Amino acid sequence: MLKKSPTPLKKKLAPVKKKLKIKAPRIANRGGYQVQDTWFHKAKAAWYRARSAFKLIQLEEAIHIINPGMSVIDLGCAPGSWMQVLVHAVGENGLVLGIDLQEVKKFAQKNITTLVGDMTHLETHSAIKKYFSDMGLRRCDLITSDVAPNTTGRNDDDQYNSSMLCLEVIKIADKFLAPGGNLVMKIFVGRDLNRVLDQAKNKFKIVKCIKPEACRDRSFEEYVVCKGYRG
């Protein structure tokens, strides 16, 4: 079921360029390991829903992929921090469709729509197709994916599952991305990385792997950034 979002944000959102002088306290993750997370506090200061907003901002700064007026599909969109960055970048004439397994807290902007569903299921693809048809569009200009598998702690298994999700994202691009469009997707780096890169290089003119500064140092996640979908 597609849901549009009417609740106002507390203040206008914008990428934070200036370094904030924040002393970050230690924060425990689910495993109980204590980390100092400055990006978490920067996100709170900028009214972003999660620190991951800065990953997309830094990717955009490194290799420009977002333009005003774009239509975007954001896969694995919860809690919505990437959509906050995207809707600011595409402006009032752009559209952002977020998809996640869980419901996302509503947004004020009328050009953000969220869909609860599994991106690998055909019924979700049908809902995406209907949304774009209702908007008078056939395909989107950009697909973003911060999707990650449920981790097991076994690096080889987690990396393989991440790669399989990336291959699913590429399949979605084949269905919904317009020629010349762009794609960015998270991947856990490992032995299956080249399999994903080979698929991406067959579909896009430019393919790069980038690890934003906002990624934790110990993390083996990177982002595959693809420009110029061949169609």
C-alpha positions in Angstrom: 0.0 0.0 0.0 1.5 3.4 -1.0 1.5 6.0 1.6 2.0 9.8 1.2 3.4 11.8 4.1 1.9 14.9 5.6 3.8 15.5 9.0 6.1 18.6 9.0 9.8 18.4 9.9 11.0 20.6 12.6 13.3 22.7 10.4 14.6 22.8 6.8 17.2 20.1 6.1 20.4 20.8 4.3 23.8 19.0 4.0 26.2 20.0 6.7 29.4 21.2 5.1 31.0 22.8 8.2 32.7 20.4 10.7 30.9 20.5 14.0 32.9 20.5 17.2 31.1 17.7 19.0 32.6 15.5 21.7 31.0 12.2 21.0 30.2 10.0 24.0 30.6 6.3 23.8 27.5 4.5 22.3 26.8 0.8 22.4 25.7 -1.0 19.3 23.5 -4.2 19.4 26.5 -6.4 20.2 27.4 -4.3 23.2 30.7 -3.0 21.6 31.4 0.6 22.6 32.1 3.1 19.8 32.6 6.8 19.5 30.1 7.9 16.8 30.6 11.6 15.9 28.5 11.2 12.8 25.5 10.1 14.9 25.7 13.5 16.7 26.2 15.4 13.5 23.1 13.8 12.1 21.1 14.8 15.2 22.4 18.4 14.9 21.3 18.6 11.2 17.9 16.9 11.9 18.7 13.8 9.8 17.1 10.6 10.9 20.3 8.6 10.8 24.1 9.1 10.4 23.8 7.3 7.0 22.6 10.6 5.5 26.2 11.8 5.4 27.2 8.7 3.4 25.0 9.8 0.6 26.1 13.4 0.9 29.7 12.4 0.6 29.0 10.0 -2.3 27.3 12.9 -4.1 30.3 15.2 -3.5 32.6 12.5 -4.8 30.8 11.6 -8.0 27.7 13.7 -8.9 24.7 11.5 -9.3 21.7 13.6 -8.2 20.1 16.5 -10.2 17.0 18.7 -9.6 13.8 17.3 -11.0 15.0 13.7 -10.9 12.6 10.8 -10.0 14.2 8.4 -7.5 13.6 5.0 -6.0 15.3 4.6 -2.6 15.5 0.9 -1.7 15.9 -0.1 2.0 14.8 3.5 2.8 14.1 3.2 6.6 14.4 5.2 8.7 14.4 7.8 5.9 17.7 9.7 6.1 18.6 9.1 2.5 15.2 10.3 1.4 15.8 13.5 3.4 19.0 14.1 1.4 17.3 13.1 -1.9 14.2 15.3 -1.6 16.4 18.3 -0.8 18.5 17.6 -3.9 15.8 16.9 -6.4 13.7 19.8 -5.3 9.9 20.4 -5.6 9.9 19.1 -9.2 11.4 15.8 -8.3 9.9 12.6 -6.9 11.2 10.2 -4.3 9.7 6.8 -3.8 11.0 4.9 -0.7 10.7 1.1 -0.3 11.4 -0.9 2.8 10.2 -4.0 4.7 9.1 -1.7 7.6 6.9 1.3 7.7 8.7 4.7 7.6 7.7 7.7 9.7 5.8 10.2 7.6 7.4 13.2 5.9 6.0 16.7 5.3 7.0 16.9 1.6 4.3 15.9 -0.8 6.8 14.5 -3.3 7.9 11.7 -1.0 6.0 8.5 -1.1 6.8 5.3 0.9 5.9 1.7 0.1 6.1 -1.2 2.6 7.2 -4.2 0.7 10.0 -6.6 -0.2 12.0 -5.3 -3.1 12.6 -8.8 -4.5 8.8 -9.6 -4.8 6.9 -9.1 -8.0 3.9 -7.6 -6.1 6.3 -4.8 -5.0 7.5 -4.3 -8.5 3.8 -4.0 -9.6 3.3 -1.3 -7.0 6.3 0.6 -8.2 5.1 0.4 -11.8 1.6 1.7 -10.7 3.2 4.6 -8.8 5.2 5.7 -11.8 2.2 5.3 -14.1 0.1 7.4 -11.7 2.8 10.1 -11.8 2.8 10.0 -15.6 6.2 8.3 -15.8 7.5 5.0 -17.0 11.0 4.9 -15.5 13.1 6.7 -12.9 16.3 8.7 -13.2 18.1 7.3 -10.1 18.0 4.3 -7.9 19.7 4.3 -4.5 20.1 1.3 -2.2 21.4 1.2 1.4 20.0 -2.3 1.7 22.0 -4.8 3.8 21.3 -8.4 4.7 20.7 -9.5 8.3 24.2 -10.2 9.4 25.4 -13.5 10.9 28.8 -12.5 12.1 30.3 -14.9 9.5 32.0 -12.5 7.0 31.9 -14.8 4.0 28.2 -15.4 4.4 27.4 -11.8 5.1 29.4 -10.7 2.1 27.8 -13.3 -0.2 24.3 -12.3 0.9 25.1 -8.6 0.4 26.3 -9.4 -3.2 23.1 -11.3 -3.9 21.0 -8.3 -2.8 23.1 -6.0 -5.1 22.4 -8.3 -8.1 18.7 -8.0 -7.2 19.1 -4.2 -7.2 20.6 -4.4 -10.7 17.6 -6.4 -11.8 15.3 -3.7 -10.5 17.4 -1.2 -12.4 16.7 -3.2 -15.6 13.0 -2.8 -14.9 12.7 0.7 -13.7 15.8 2.8 -14.6 15.7 5.1 -17.6 18.6 5.1 -20.1 21.3 7.4 -18.9 20.2 7.0 -15.3 22.3 6.4 -12.2 22.5 3.8 -9.5 24.3 3.7 -6.1 24.2 0.6 -3.8 25.8 -0.6 -0.7 27.9 -3.8 -0.7 29.9 -5.7 1.8 33.3 -6.1 0.2 34.6 -9.7 -0.3 35.2 -12.4 -2.8 31.9 -11.8 -4.7 32.5 -8.1 -5.3 33.9 -8.7 -8.8 30.7 -10.6 -9.8 28.6 -7.6 -8.9 31.1 -5.1 -10.6 31.1 -7.2 -13.8 27.3 -7.1 -13.9 27.3 -3.4 -13.3 29.9 -2.7 -15.9 27.8 -4.5 -18.5 24.9 -2.1 -17.7 26.6 1.3 -17.0 29.2 3.5 -18.6 31.0 4.4 -15.3 31.3 2.1 -12.3 33.3 3.0 -9.2 33.6 1.7 -5.6 33.7 4.4 -2.9 33.9 4.2 0.9 32.5 7.5 2.3 34.2 9.0 5.4 31.0 8.5 7.4 31.4 4.7 7.2 33.0 3.2 10.3 36.6 2.3 9.9 36.0 -1.3 11.0 33.2 -1.7 8.5 33.8 -3.6 5.3 30.9 -1.8 3.5 31.5 0.2 0.4 29.2 1.7 -2.2 29.1 0.8 -5.9 28.3 4.0 -7.8 27.1 3.5 -11.4 26.5 6.3 -14.0 25.0 6.2 -17.4 22.6 3.2 -17.6 22.9 1.8 -21.1 19.2 0.7 -21.2 
